[in-house]
Amino acid sequence: MTTTNNAVQGGSSDAVVSPTGPRDRPPGPLSSGRVPFRNVAKGLLGSSGMLPALLLLIVAGTILSPAFLTATNFSNVLRLSAVLGLLAVGQALVVLSGGGGIDLSVASVAAASAVIGAQFQSFGLAGVVVASLLAGAFFGLINGLGVTTAGLQPFIVTLATLTIARGVAFQLTNAQPLYLTTEGLATLSTGTVGPVPVPIIIMVGVAVVAQLTLSRTVFGRNLYAIGGNEEAAFGNGINVRLYRVGVYVCSGLLAGLAGVLGMAQLNTADPNFASGYELSAIAAVVVGGALLSGGKGSIVGTYVGVLIIALVSNLLNLLNVNPWTNLMVTGLIVIVVVALNRRQASSGPDRRVWKGIPLYASLLLGTILLFVIS
C-alpha cells in the first residue's frame, strides 16, 4: 500500500487521474471484504520507509539506556507526543494536497483555541471542547480562503495566521496562563481506558480515521490526485478549491483538539502553549516520507516521523543531554534521516547528488560539536 497518487488508484502510472475521473472508480479495497493480516503488515511497511529507522532507534536506545525500553517510558512518550501527533496529521493533509501547501499556524492556532475554549468554562467540559474545536476550524477556514479565494501563497497566509492567533492568545489572557477548574478536563490527560491512556486513544483514533480516509475513500484518492497533478484533477471535475479549503479546516480542527489536550495536560490555557511545534509537525511529515510538493505520503508515515522525533528527544533526556544540545542533535538526526530516505527513493542523476550526504552530515556535526565544546 504505497500511498502515492498513482498507487492509490491502482498502481498503474497512467492512473493519476483517469479520463473518467477518480470519483467514478469504486473503492476497490472495500469491495474485497476482509484484508489478510499479511497484507496489512505489507501495507504498513509500504506506507513508510522509515519503519526500519524507527526500529533501529529503539534498538540503539535499549542498548544506551536501561530505562528506554520500558512500558512506563513508552506510555509517557506516546501520551506526551499526542499533541504533536494531532498537529502533524493536520499538517500531512495540507502537504498532501500540493500547491505548496503548508500550515505554519498550527501551534499558534492550538494555543488560541485553548485560550478561547477557556472563556467558556461556565458551560462545562462540553463548552470548552466545542469552543476550542470551532475556534480551530475557524482559523483553518481563514487559511483555506486565503489560499484559494485570495490566491495567496500558503506560506504567507499561514505565517500571518500564526502571528494573529498567537496575538489573540496573548490578548485574551493578558499574557498570563489561565488556570482551569473544569470538571472532567483532567481525565482527557490522566484517564485511561483499561491500561491505555486516553490521549493515546485519541491520537491513534484520529490517525486511523485519517489513514483510512486517505486510502479507502474517494476523498482520499482525489486529494492524492490534486497533490500529484492539480491541473489534471481540475480537468476531471474535482473541485480543487473546496478540497483545499477542507484540508486547512481539518488542520485547524485538529489544532483545536490539540489545544484541548494541552489544557488537560497543563490544567491551564497557556498563550505560549506548543511554541515551536509547527516546525516539529512539518519535520514529522517529511521524516515520515511525504513530499512537500504534495501527492505522496501517508498518515502512518507521518506518525512514524512523530515517534522518531519523540523517541530521539526522550533518549537524549534519559542520557542527561542538556535541552539545547538535545535540540541540535534532534535537528541533525532529522536532516540525515530525511536525506537517506530521499536517497533511497531517488534514482539516476538525483541519486548521484546524494553522494554529498556524508560531507553535509559531517559539516553539521562539526558545527554542533563546535558550539557544544565552546
Salt bridges, closest charged atoms under 4 A:
GLU230 OE1 - ARG244 NH1 3.20
